[in-house]
Amino acid sequence: MSANAEMTRDLLQRARQGSETALNELFDRVAGRLLALIRLRLGRSLRSRLESRDILQATLLKAFLRLDQLRDEDAATLMAWLARIAANEIRDQADFHGRRRRDAARETPLADVQSRRLIQQIRSQTSRLALDEEMQRLERALDDVAPHYREIIILRKFEELEFAAIGERLGKSADACRMLYARAMAAVTLKLGAVL
């Protein structure tokens, strides 16, 4: 297990035990990358209709309230787990905005004090997040490449999946994913040069 995964596992254990410091450190480790991933998953069309910070807040809240569902050995795939929660949240919010009505049966009230405190903490922290100029350039470049290039870059760089796991998800071999990733990175590099 890598040092990064070991540290994440330790933070997860302490956060499950109620350490607010560990929860803040987890937030600091994942929030910026998760916001970028959410914006990339939204794409241009949904970014104009949905607020990415709202999706980030909902994703982190759901994740932090369910930390016990993430096993210690899955610490290395924390970003992939968060990405799945974010994808579900994006889908739910896009469906909601498409229907323009609220489905009250799907909402779950958070009545306990700990949940309300967590909500306030997440809102406070996400309000300070901002995409830096470099991430904005990358977002524009990824918007302009082929969807299969964008997808493999997101899976590798943002969800932090190994090529074998990417291959399983995409129905390709790990070697085919490595080659696709190399072509995707070359395409993005060219786009980044054009953005300058």
N, C-alpha and C positions, 0 to 999 in steps of 0.2 A: 504494500500500500504506500502511495506517495506521501510525502510530508504534508502536502496540501490536503489530501483526503484524510489523513490522520488528524490534522488540526480541525477540519470540518466535523469529523466524527466526535471529537472532544467537545466542540461547541454545541453540537446537537444534543449530546448527553447532558451537558450543563443546562442548556435551554429547557430541556424536558423536565429538569429538576427545579425549574422556576428561576433560574438566573437571568435577571434582566440584562446584565452586562453581556452574557453570552448571546442573548437574543439580539442585542444591539450590534454585536460583532458579526453575527450571521447576516443581519440586515446590510451592514457595510460591505460585506463580501459579495452579496448577490444582487442588491437593488439596482445598481447602475447597469450591470449586464442584463438583468431581467427587463428593465425598462427598454433597453435597446432591442432586445429580442421581441418584446411585445410590439414595439413600433414596426419592426420588420415583418412580423406575422400579420399585423393589421394591413400593411400595404397602403398605397396612396389613397385608395378609395375609402377604406374604413377609417384611416387616420383623420380624414376630413370630417367624419361623422361621430367618432368615438374619442373620448379623452383617454389617452394612454396611461396617465397617472391614476385615473379611477380604476382601470383594469389592474394596474400594478398594486394598488392598495387592496383591492378585493382578493387578488392572488396571494399576496403576502399574508393577509388576515386568515384566509382559508388554510394556507400552508402552516402558519405558526400555530393555529388552533389544532392542527392534525399532525404535529411533529411526531407523535407516538406511532403513526402509521409508517414512518420512514425507518427502516431497519438500519442498525449501525453499519452493516456491510454495504449499504446503499449510499453511504456518505459521499462516495466518489461520483455518484450520479445525482447529486442534489439538484444541479441545474436542469437535468433532464426531467426530474420529478416536478420541479417548479414550472418548467415549460409546458408539461401536460396540464397542470392546473390552469396556467395562463391561457392555453389553447381552449380549454373548456369555458373559461370566463369570457374570452373573446367571442366564441360561438354563442354563448348565452346572451351577451350584451348585443351582438349583431342581430340575433333573433328578436330580442326585445325591441330594439329600435326599428326592426322591420315590421313588427306587429303594431308598434306604437301603443301597446297596452301592457300593464303589469299583471303578471300571473301571481296572485297572492298566495296560492298554494305552494309555490316553489320557494318563497322567502322564508328564511329561518331567523326569528328574532334572537338577538344575543342579549340576554337579560343579566347575566352575571357580571359582577364588578370587574373581574379579571379580564373578561372579553372587552368590556367597554374601555378599560385602561389600555389594552392592546390596540384597539381601534384608534384611540387618540394618539398613541405613540407612533403608529404606522403613518397616520395622516400627517403628523408633525414632520416626520423624517422624509416622507415622499415629497412634501411641499418644497423641500430644499434641494431635491435632485434636479439636475439639469444635464441635458446631453451636451457634451463638449463639442467644439467645432469639428474635431476629427471624426467623432461618431456621426455627426450630421452629414459629413462628406461621404462616409461609408454607407450610411442609409440611402443617400441619393444614388450612389454607385450600384448598390444592391437592388434598388428599384429598377435599374436600367439593364440588368443582366437577365438571361433566360431563367425562368422559374426553377428549373432543375439545378442550375448553378447556385441560385440563392438558397435553395433548400439544403443542399449539401454543406454550404458554408455555415448556415444557421445550426445544423445538426452538429457539425464538428467544432466550430468556434464558440458558439453560444450555449448549446446544450452539453458540450464537452463530451460527446459520445466517441467511443473508439470506432475504428472503421468496421470491425466485425458487427457491432450493434447497428451502425448506419446501414450496412449491407442487409441485415435482417429487416430493418424498417423499409428499405427501398427495394428489396427483392433482388439484390445484386451481390456479387462476391465482394469481399473486403478489398481485393486488389482492384476491381473495377471502381470501387468507391474512391480509392486512393488516386487513381488516374482522373476520375471525374473531378475530384477535389482540386487536383493540380491545375486542370483546365479552368475550373471555376475561379481559382485564385488569380490565374493569369488574366482572365476576363475582367475581374474586379480591379486588378492593378491597372489595366488599360483604361478602365472607366474613371478610376481615381485620377489618373494623369490628365484625362479630358476635363474633369471637374475643376482642376486647378486653373 
